[in-house]
Amino acid sequence: MADIPWDDLMDAAEGSDFAPIPQSDYDVKIVETEATKSSTDKPMWKITAEVLNGPHAGRKLFTQQTLSMDSPDALNMFFRQMAAAGLTAEFFKTKPSNERIAEALMGRQFRAKVTIREWQGVPRNNIKQWNPIGAGGGAPGGPPPASGAAPGGPPPPPSSGTTSTPPPPGPPSSSAPPPPAAPAAPAAPPQPPASQEAPAAQAPAQAPPQSAPETNGAAAPPPTQELQPAAAPAGGGADPWVVEERKTGSSEPPPF
């Protein structure tokens, strides 16, 4: 009996539709649909999708959509995933039958978020979420980029209709002469120390003394005395006179 080529058989098994592909986001196309019922008698659609591009192009993925009319959250998920494949609210307003929905899904494309889970002890692919084409985190048909990877190349040049902003000027060349220095600000006048007292106010200038009148060699007459009445003494008697200097040159008593 010929030996069994186990190596070749294992390679063939890895290439079957049941071997899971890496978890990622893939652009897929619906190639088979079937309207049926779930185990709980709910409307259900069995769907087969095919990977469109990348190293796993042509691989088939199996999923289903179940209509749970008693769960608002499940209904929200159902209509969002149908919209990702192009069946919007306008389509469902026509009140299509289950078979009509299956027909409308044929050939539709969407971006599938593919995970791996075990089913009966065997790892299988599972389409966890439907997104419109162009959405999702990974490259089409390939594994997601490694965390911390550098972003893509430089941004594209601006379109012809926009005006690019000129780059900022670079530092001045070392050969260029330095700019002239700004003139120094004038120094403030010195301030007297705080402890110094303000100069005392000058006394008003006094008038020069008047010279005595000339007398042609004769002695100058004494200053005129003017008699002023004083208070009468307590015992009565004549009113005395108070002698007062005058400048008139007369010694006559003042008139009464």
C-alpha positions as a Markdown table, in Angstrom:
| # | Residue | x | y | z |
|---|---|---|---|---|
| 1 | Met | 0.0 | 0.0 | 0.0 |
| 2 | Ala | 1.4 | 3.4 | -1.0 |
| 3 | Asp | 2.3 | 5.9 | 1.7 |
| 4 | Ile | -0.3 | 8.7 | 2.3 |
| 5 | Pro | 1.1 | 12.2 | 1.5 |
| 6 | Trp | 0.1 | 13.7 | 4.8 |
| 7 | Asp | 2.1 | 16.9 | 4.2 |
| 8 | Asp | 0.3 | 17.6 | 1.0 |
| 9 | Leu | -3.1 | 16.8 | 2.6 |
| 10 | Met | -2.5 | 19.2 | 5.5 |
| 11 | Asp | -1.5 | 21.9 | 3.1 |
| 12 | Ala | -4.7 | 21.3 | 1.2 |
| 13 | Ala | -6.7 | 21.4 | 4.4 |
| 14 | Glu | -5.2 | 24.8 | 5.4 |
| 15 | Gly | -6.3 | 26.2 | 2.1 |
| 16 | Ser | -9.9 | 25.2 | 2.5 |
| 17 | Asp | -12.7 | 27.7 | 3.2 |
| 18 | Phe | -12.9 | 26.5 | 6.7 |
| 19 | Ala | -9.4 | 27.6 | 7.7 |
| 20 | Pro | -9.8 | 31.0 | 9.3 |
| 21 | Ile | -8.2 | 34.1 | 7.7 |
| 22 | Pro | -6.5 | 36.7 | 10.0 |
| 23 | Gln | -8.7 | 39.0 | 11.9 |
| 24 | Ser | -9.0 | 42.3 | 10.0 |
| 25 | Asp | -11.4 | 44.4 | 7.9 |
| 26 | Tyr | -12.0 | 43.1 | 4.4 |
| 27 | Asp | -14.0 | 44.4 | 1.4 |
| 28 | Val | -16.4 | 41.6 | 0.5 |
| 29 | Lys | -19.2 | 40.9 | -1.9 |
| 30 | Ile | -22.4 | 38.9 | -1.2 |
| 31 | Val | -22.4 | 35.9 | -3.6 |
| 32 | Glu | -25.1 | 33.7 | -2.0 |
| 33 | Thr | -28.3 | 34.5 | 0.1 |
| 34 | Glu | -31.2 | 32.4 | 1.4 |
| 35 | Ala | -34.3 | 33.5 | 3.3 |
| 36 | Thr | -35.1 | 31.1 | 6.1 |
| 37 | Lys | -36.1 | 30.9 | 9.8 |
| 38 | Ser | -34.0 | 30.7 | 13.0 |
| 39 | Ser | -34.3 | 28.1 | 15.7 |
| 40 | Thr | -36.6 | 30.5 | 17.5 |
| 41 | Asp | -38.8 | 31.0 | 14.4 |
| 42 | Lys | -37.5 | 34.5 | 13.6 |
| 43 | Pro | -36.9 | 35.7 | 10.1 |
| 44 | Met | -33.3 | 35.0 | 9.1 |
| 45 | Trp | -31.0 | 35.3 | 6.0 |
| 46 | Lys | -28.0 | 33.1 | 5.5 |
| 47 | Ile | -25.3 | 35.0 | 3.6 |
| 48 | Thr | -22.1 | 33.9 | 1.9 |
| 49 | Ala | -19.6 | 36.7 | 1.2 |
| 50 | Glu | -16.4 | 36.6 | -0.8 |
| 51 | Val | -13.2 | 38.6 | -0.1 |
| 52 | Leu | -12.6 | 41.0 | -3.0 |
| 53 | Asn | -8.8 | 41.9 | -2.7 |
| 54 | Gly | -5.6 | 41.4 | -0.8 |
| 55 | Pro | -3.8 | 38.1 | -0.2 |
| 56 | His | -7.0 | 36.4 | 0.8 |
| 57 | Ala | -9.1 | 37.4 | -2.3 |
| 58 | Gly | -11.6 | 34.8 | -3.2 |
| 59 | Arg | -12.0 | 33.3 | 0.3 |
| 60 | Lys | -15.6 | 32.9 | 1.4 |
| 61 | Leu | -17.0 | 34.0 | 4.7 |
| 62 | Phe | -20.3 | 32.8 | 6.1 |
| 63 | Thr | -22.7 | 34.8 | 8.3 |
| 64 | Gln | -26.4 | 35.4 | 8.9 |
| 65 | Gln | -28.8 | 38.2 | 9.8 |
| 66 | Thr | -31.7 | 37.6 | 12.1 |
| 67 | Leu | -34.6 | 40.0 | 12.6 |
| 68 | Ser | -35.4 | 40.1 | 16.4 |
| 69 | Met | -38.6 | 42.2 | 16.4 |
| 70 | Asp | -38.8 | 42.2 | 20.3 |
| 71 | Ser | -35.4 | 43.9 | 20.8 |
| 72 | Pro | -34.8 | 47.6 | 19.9 |
| 73 | Asp | -31.1 | 47.1 | 20.2 |
| 74 | Ala | -31.1 | 44.2 | 17.8 |
| 75 | Leu | -33.3 | 46.0 | 15.4 |
| 76 | Asn | -31.0 | 49.0 | 15.4 |
| 77 | Met | -28.0 | 46.7 | 14.6 |
| 78 | Phe | -30.0 | 45.0 | 11.8 |
| 79 | Phe | -31.0 | 48.2 | 10.0 |
| 80 | Arg | -27.5 | 49.7 | 10.3 |
| 81 | Gln | -25.9 | 46.6 | 8.8 |
| 82 | Met | -28.4 | 46.5 | 6.0 |
| 83 | Ala | -27.8 | 50.1 | 5.3 |
| 84 | Ala | -24.0 | 49.4 | 5.1 |
| 85 | Ala | -24.8 | 47.0 | 2.2 |
| 86 | Gly | -27.1 | 49.6 | 0.5 |
| 87 | Leu | -30.6 | 48.5 | 1.8 |
| 88 | Thr | -31.6 | 51.8 | 3.4 |
| 89 | Ala | -34.8 | 52.9 | 5.2 |
| 90 | Glu | -36.3 | 53.9 | 1.8 |
| 91 | Phe | -36.0 | 50.2 | 0.7 |
| 92 | Phe | -37.7 | 48.9 | 3.8 |
| 93 | Lys | -40.5 | 51.5 | 3.5 |
| 94 | Thr | -41.6 | 49.5 | 0.4 |
| 95 | Lys | -42.5 | 46.6 | 2.8 |
| 96 | Pro | -40.4 | 43.9 | 1.0 |
| 97 | Ser | -40.9 | 40.2 | 1.7 |
| 98 | Asn | -38.1 | 38.1 | 3.1 |
| 99 | Glu | -37.4 | 36.6 | -0.3 |
| 100 | Arg | -37.2 | 40.1 | -1.8 |
| 101 | Ile | -34.7 | 41.1 | 0.8 |
| 102 | Ala | -32.6 | 38.1 | -0.1 |
| 103 | Glu | -32.6 | 39.0 | -3.7 |
| 104 | Ala | -31.8 | 42.7 | -3.0 |
| 105 | Leu | -28.7 | 41.6 | -1.0 |
| 106 | Met | -27.2 | 39.6 | -3.9 |
| 107 | Gly | -24.1 | 41.4 | -5.3 |
| 108 | Arg | -24.0 | 44.0 | -2.6 |
| 109 | Gln | -20.6 | 45.0 | -1.2 |
| 110 | Phe | -19.6 | 46.1 | 2.3 |
| 111 | Arg | -16.6 | 46.2 | 4.5 |
| 112 | Ala | -16.6 | 43.3 | 6.9 |
| 113 | Lys | -15.0 | 43.3 | 10.4 |
| 114 | Val | -13.8 | 39.7 | 10.6 |
| 115 | Thr | -13.0 | 38.0 | 13.9 |
| 116 | Ile | -12.2 | 34.4 | 14.8 |
| 117 | Arg | -14.2 | 32.3 | 17.3 |
| 118 | Glu | -14.6 | 28.7 | 18.1 |
| 119 | Trp | -17.6 | 26.7 | 16.9 |
| 120 | Gln | -17.8 | 23.1 | 18.1 |
| 121 | Gly | -14.1 | 23.3 | 19.1 |
| 122 | Val | -13.0 | 24.5 | 15.6 |
| 123 | Pro | -11.8 | 28.1 | 15.0 |
| 124 | Arg | -14.0 | 29.8 | 12.5 |
| 125 | Asn | -14.3 | 33.2 | 11.0 |
| 126 | Asn | -17.1 | 35.4 | 12.0 |
| 127 | Ile | -18.3 | 38.7 | 10.5 |
| 128 | Lys | -18.9 | 40.8 | 13.6 |
| 129 | Gln | -19.9 | 44.0 | 11.9 |
| 130 | Trp | -20.9 | 45.4 | 8.6 |
| 131 | Asn | -19.6 | 48.8 | 7.5 |
| 132 | Pro | -19.8 | 50.8 | 4.3 |
| 133 | Ile | -17.0 | 50.3 | 1.8 |
| 134 | Gly | -14.1 | 52.6 | 2.8 |
| 135 | Ala | -14.8 | 52.4 | 6.6 |
| 136 | Gly | -12.9 | 50.4 | 9.1 |
| 137 | Gly | -9.4 | 50.3 | 10.6 |
| 138 | Gly | -7.3 | 48.0 | 8.5 |
| 139 | Ala | -6.1 | 48.0 | 4.9 |
| 140 | Pro | -8.6 | 46.5 | 2.4 |
| 141 | Gly | -8.1 | 42.7 | 2.3 |
| 142 | Gly | -5.2 | 42.7 | 4.7 |
| 143 | Pro | -4.3 | 42.7 | 8.4 |
| 144 | Pro | -4.7 | 45.9 | 10.4 |
| 145 | Pro | -1.6 | 48.1 | 10.7 |
| 146 | Ala | 0.7 | 47.5 | 13.7 |
| 147 | Ser | 0.0 | 49.7 | 16.7 |
| 148 | Gly | 2.4 | 52.6 | 16.8 |
| 149 | Ala | 3.2 | 52.4 | 13.1 |
| 150 | Ala | 4.2 | 55.6 | 11.5 |
| 151 | Pro | 1.6 | 57.4 | 9.4 |
| 152 | Gly | 1.7 | 57.3 | 5.6 |
| 153 | Gly | 3.8 | 59.5 | 3.3 |
| 154 | Pro | 3.8 | 63.2 | 3.1 |
| 155 | Pro | 0.4 | 65.0 | 2.5 |
| 156 | Pro | -0.5 | 65.5 | -1.2 |
| 157 | Pro | 0.4 | 68.9 | -2.7 |
| 158 | Pro | -2.4 | 71.5 | -2.7 |
| 159 | Ser | -4.8 | 71.6 | -5.7 |
| 160 | Ser | -4.4 | 74.1 | -8.5 |
| 161 | Gly | -7.3 | 76.1 | -7.1 |
| 162 | Thr | -5.6 | 76.9 | -3.8 |
| 163 | Thr | -2.7 | 79.1 | -3.0 |
| 164 | Ser | 0.1 | 77.5 | -1.0 |
| 165 | Thr | 1.5 | 79.3 | 2.0 |
| 166 | Pro | 5.1 | 80.3 | 1.5 |
| 167 | Pro | 7.5 | 78.6 | 3.9 |
| 168 | Pro | 8.8 | 80.8 | 6.8 |
| 169 | Pro | 12.1 | 82.5 | 6.2 |
| 170 | Gly | 15.2 | 80.7 | 7.4 |
| 171 | Pro | 17.8 | 82.0 | 9.8 |
| 172 | Pro | 20.0 | 84.8 | 8.4 |
| 173 | Ser | 23.2 | 83.8 | 6.8 |
| 174 | Ser | 26.4 | 84.1 | 8.9 |
| 175 | Ser | 28.0 | 86.3 | 6.2 |
| 176 | Ala | 25.3 | 89.0 | 6.5 |
| 177 | Pro | 26.3 | 92.0 | 8.5 |
| 178 | Pro | 24.6 | 92.3 | 11.9 |
| 179 | Pro | 21.7 | 94.7 | 12.2 |
| 180 | Pro | 22.7 | 98.2 | 13.7 |
| 181 | Ala | 22.3 | 98.4 | 17.4 |
| 182 | Ala | 19.3 | 100.4 | 18.7 |
| 183 | Pro | 20.3 | 103.8 | 20.2 |
| 184 | Ala | 20.6 | 103.8 | 23.9 |
| 185 | Ala | 17.8 | 105.5 | 25.8 |
| 186 | Pro | 18.9 | 108.8 | 27.5 |
| 187 | Ala | 19.9 | 108.4 | 31.1 |
| 188 | Ala | 17.4 | 109.7 | 33.6 |
| 189 | Pro | 18.6 | 112.8 | 35.7 |
| 190 | Pro | 20.1 | 111.7 | 39.1 |
| 191 | Gln | 17.7 | 111.8 | 41.9 |
| 192 | Pro | 18.8 | 113.3 | 45.3 |
| 193 | Pro | 19.1 | 110.7 | 48.0 |
| 194 | Ala | 16.1 | 110.1 | 50.2 |
| 195 | Ser | 17.9 | 111.2 | 53.3 |
| 196 | Gln | 19.0 | 114.6 | 51.9 |
| 197 | Glu | 16.8 | 117.4 | 53.1 |
| 198 | Ala | 15.4 | 120.0 | 50.8 |
| 199 | Pro | 17.3 | 123.3 | 50.8 |
| 200 | Ala | 15.9 | 125.9 | 53.1 |
| 201 | Ala | 14.0 | 128.7 | 51.6 |
| 202 | Gln | 16.1 | 131.8 | 51.1 |
| 203 | Ala | 15.3 | 134.8 | 53.2 |
| 204 | Pro | 14.0 | 137.8 | 51.3 |
| 205 | Ala | 16.6 | 140.3 | 50.4 |
| 206 | Gln | 16.7 | 143.2 | 52.8 |
| 207 | Ala | 16.7 | 146.8 | 51.6 |
| 208 | Pro | 20.1 | 148.6 | 51.9 |
| 209 | Pro | 20.3 | 150.9 | 54.9 |
| 210 | Gln | 19.5 | 154.5 | 54.2 |
| 211 | Ser | 22.4 | 156.8 | 54.5 |
| 212 | Ala | 22.1 | 159.8 | 56.8 |
| 213 | Pro | 21.4 | 163.1 | 55.1 |
| 214 | Glu | 24.3 | 165.3 | 54.4 |
| 215 | Thr | 24.7 | 168.4 | 56.6 |
| 216 | Asn | 27.6 | 170.2 | 54.8 |
| 217 | Gly | 30.0 | 169.3 | 57.6 |
| 218 | Ala | 27.6 | 170.0 | 60.4 |
| 219 | Ala | 26.6 | 167.3 | 62.8 |
| 220 | Ala | 23.5 | 165.4 | 61.8 |
| 221 | Pro | 20.5 | 166.3 | 63.9 |
| 222 | Pro | 19.2 | 163.7 | 66.2 |
| 223 | Pro | 16.2 | 161.8 | 65.3 |
| 224 | Thr | 13.0 | 163.6 | 65.9 |
| 225 | Gln | 11.2 | 162.5 | 69.0 |
| 226 | Glu | 7.4 | 162.6 | 69.1 |
| 227 | Leu | 5.6 | 162.8 | 72.3 |
| 228 | Gln | 2.7 | 160.4 | 72.8 |
| 229 | Pro | 0.3 | 160.7 | 75.6 |
| 230 | Ala | 0.5 | 158.0 | 78.2 |
| 231 | Ala | -2.0 | 156.7 | 80.5 |
| 232 | Ala | -2.7 | 159.1 | 83.4 |
| 233 | Pro | -1.3 | 158.0 | 86.7 |
| 234 | Ala | -3.7 | 156.8 | 89.3 |
| 235 | Gly | -3.2 | 159.9 | 91.5 |
| 236 | Gly | -4.1 | 162.3 | 88.7 |
| 237 | Gly | -1.8 | 165.1 | 87.5 |
| 238 | Ala | -0.6 | 166.3 | 84.2 |
| 239 | Asp | -0.7 | 163.8 | 81.2 |
| 240 | Pro | 2.9 | 162.7 | 80.5 |
| 241 | Trp | 4.2 | 162.4 | 76.9 |
| 242 | Val | 5.9 | 159.5 | 75.4 |
| 243 | Val | 8.8 | 160.4 | 73.3 |
| 244 | Glu | 8.7 | 158.7 | 69.9 |
| 245 | Glu | 11.3 | 158.8 | 67.2 |
| 246 | Arg | 10.2 | 160.5 | 64.0 |
| 247 | Lys | 11.9 | 161.2 | 60.7 |
| 248 | Thr | 10.5 | 164.7 | 60.2 |
| 249 | Gly | 13.3 | 166.4 | 62.1 |
| 250 | Ser | 10.8 | 168.1 | 64.5 |
| 251 | Ser | 10.3 | 167.7 | 68.2 |
| 252 | Glu | 6.9 | 169.3 | 68.5 |
| 253 | Pro | 4.2 | 167.4 | 70.2 |
| 254 | Pro | 1.4 | 166.0 | 68.1 |
| 255 | Pro | -1.7 | 168.0 | 68.0 |
| 256 | Phe | -4.7 | 166.9 | 70.1 |
